């Protein structure tokens, strides 16, 4: 089984289409799982299109496609349900997401999209790895029980070389050089696609934690 973990997309629909094609070519008929690390929306040109494509892929293969929540989906939900929190989302790329849906207000987001986002898990694990959008707190029980941490943490997760018991695959913190960041206990796959970097998928096997290869679309 090959597992392809895909970093932050942020509305970059064309990049995602090409990357999914690259994954299909790479797998060459072998069994595979897809794990999306969240942040499907905001800043980029087509958040609505990204969500539609990811949902289509998931519906076609529900047992082989895992879609995690990111902090931008968290912002969207808060903006939808609490009008006073809408500006925080809009200032962090939510305005671009609304335009892609053809609406002007978070309250008008399609109900099926809101339900899908609301039900997204905040971590996934297999025999070798934890997959999470942002990370975990070093020294806490793993996987970290705090959902806000899983969606939002940067420090001390990024600066401490901590063994979480399994290798951690995450995104959330954009790497503006456009290359994944590989550490002894974690790999960051957010290669800043929406800022002109690349959209990255890490290729993982059942035998080891770190990736054996990376596929990218610039």
C-alpha positions in Angstrom: 0.0 0.0 0.0 1.3 3.4 -1.0 0.0 6.5 0.9 0.1 9.9 -0.7 -0.2 12.8 1.7 -1.1 16.1 0.1 -0.2 19.5 1.6 -2.1 22.8 1.8 -4.0 23.5 -1.4 -5.6 26.9 -0.7 -7.9 27.1 -3.7 -5.2 26.1 -6.2 -7.5 23.8 -8.3 -5.3 23.5 -11.4 -2.3 22.4 -9.3 -4.4 19.8 -7.5 -5.7 18.3 -10.8 -2.2 17.9 -12.1 -1.0 16.5 -8.8 -3.7 13.9 -8.7 -2.9 12.9 -12.3 0.8 12.5 -11.2 -0.2 10.3 -8.3 -2.2 8.0 -10.6 0.7 7.8 -13.0 3.1 7.1 -10.1 1.0 4.4 -8.4 1.0 2.5 -11.7 -2.0 0.3 -10.6 -0.7 -0.3 -7.1 -3.0 0.0 -4.1 -2.9 3.5 -2.6 -4.5 5.8 0.0 -4.8 9.6 -0.2 -4.5 11.7 2.9 -5.3 15.4 2.5 -3.8 17.5 5.3 -6.4 20.3 5.2 -6.6 24.0 4.1 -8.5 23.3 0.9 -9.8 26.9 0.9 -8.8 30.6 1.0 -6.4 32.9 -0.8 -6.3 31.0 -4.0 -8.6 31.3 -7.0 -11.0 28.4 -6.7 -11.7 27.2 -3.1 -15.2 25.9 -4.3 -13.6 23.9 -7.1 -11.1 22.3 -4.8 -13.7 21.2 -2.3 -15.9 19.9 -5.1 -13.0 17.8 -6.5 -11.8 16.5 -3.2 -15.3 15.5 -2.2 -15.7 13.7 -5.6 -12.5 11.8 -5.1 -13.5 10.9 -1.5 -17.0 9.8 -2.5 -15.6 7.6 -5.3 -13.2 5.8 -2.8 -14.4 6.4 0.7 -12.2 3.7 2.2 -9.0 5.0 0.5 -9.4 8.8 0.9 -8.9 10.7 4.2 -9.7 14.4 4.3 -8.5 16.2 7.4 -9.6 19.6 8.6 -7.2 22.6 8.5 -7.3 25.8 10.4 -8.8 27.7 7.4 -11.8 25.3 7.4 -12.0 26.0 11.2 -12.1 29.8 10.4 -14.8 29.2 7.8 -17.0 27.3 10.3 -16.7 30.0 12.9 -17.5 32.7 10.4 -20.5 30.8 9.2 -22.0 30.2 12.7 -20.9 33.3 14.5 -21.4 36.5 12.5 -19.0 38.5 14.8 -16.1 36.2 13.8 -16.6 36.7 10.0 -13.9 39.4 9.7 -11.1 37.1 11.0 -11.8 34.7 8.2 -12.3 37.3 5.5 -8.9 38.9 6.4 -7.2 35.5 6.1 -8.3 34.7 2.6 -12.0 34.0 3.2 -13.1 36.7 0.7 -11.5 34.8 -2.1 -13.3 31.7 -1.0 -16.7 33.5 -0.9 -16.1 34.8 -4.5 -15.4 31.3 -5.7 -18.8 30.2 -4.3 -20.5 33.2 -5.9 -21.7 34.5 -2.5 -21.1 37.6 -0.4 -21.6 36.3 3.2 -20.3 33.3 5.2 -23.9 32.7 6.3 -24.7 31.8 2.6 -22.2 29.0 2.3 -23.8 25.9 0.8 -25.2 23.7 3.5 -23.7 20.5 2.1 -20.2 22.1 2.1 -20.6 23.3 5.7 -21.8 19.8 6.8 -18.8 18.1 5.0 -16.3 20.5 6.6 -17.9 20.2 10.0 -17.5 16.4 10.0 -13.8 16.4 8.9 -11.4 14.7 11.4 -8.4 16.6 12.8 -5.9 13.7 12.6 -5.4 10.3 11.1 -2.9 7.5 11.8 -1.6 4.4 10.3 1.0 1.8 11.4 3.9 4.2 10.9 2.6 7.8 11.0 0.3 10.4 12.4 -1.2 12.8 9.9 -2.3 16.2 11.2 -2.8 19.7 9.8 -0.6 21.7 12.2 1.0 19.4 14.8 1.0 18.3 18.4 2.3 19.7 21.7 5.6 18.0 22.6 5.2 16.0 25.9 1.5 15.6 25.7 -0.4 12.3 25.1 -0.3 11.4 21.4 -2.2 12.1 19.4 -2.7 15.4 21.2 -6.2 15.5 22.6 -6.7 19.2 21.9 -8.3 19.8 18.5 -7.4 23.5 18.5 -3.7 22.5 18.8 -4.0 20.0 16.0 -5.3 22.8 13.7 -3.2 25.8 14.8 0.0 25.0 16.7 3.4 26.2 15.4 5.6 26.5 18.5 7.0 24.6 20.3 6.1 21.9 17.8 8.3 23.3 15.0 11.4 24.0 17.1 11.6 20.9 19.3 12.9 17.7 17.9 10.3 15.5 19.7 9.6 11.8 19.2 5.8 11.4 19.2 5.9 7.6 19.0 5.1 7.7 15.3 6.4 9.9 12.5 4.3 13.0 12.0 3.2 14.4 8.6 1.8 17.9 8.7 1.3 21.2 6.8 0.1 24.5 8.0 3.4 26.4 8.1 4.2 27.5 4.5 7.7 26.8 3.3 8.4 29.6 0.8 11.4 27.9 -0.8 8.8 25.4 -2.2 10.5 22.3 -0.9 9.2 19.9 1.8 11.0 20.1 5.2 12.2 16.7 6.5 13.2 16.3 10.1 14.0 13.2 12.2 10.4 13.0 13.7 8.3 15.0 11.2 7.9 16.3 7.7 6.1 19.5 6.6 4.4 19.3 3.3 3.1 22.9 3.0 5.3 24.1 0.2 3.5 27.4 -0.2 1.6 26.6 -3.4 -0.7 29.7 -3.1 2.3 31.9 -2.6 4.0 30.8 -5.8 5.6 27.7 -4.5 4.6 24.1 -5.2 1.8 21.7 -4.3 3.4 18.6 -2.8 2.5 15.1 -2.1 4.7 12.9 0.0 4.9 9.2 -1.0 4.9 6.8 2.0 5.0 3.0 2.4 4.0 0.6 5.2 7.7 0.0 6.0 9.0 3.3 7.2 7.8 6.7 8.6 9.5 9.3 6.3 8.6 9.7 2.6 10.4 7.6 0.0 9.7 10.3 -2.6 7.9 13.6 -3.2 5.7 14.6 -6.1 5.3 18.3 -6.9 3.4 20.6 -9.2 4.9 24.1 -9.4 
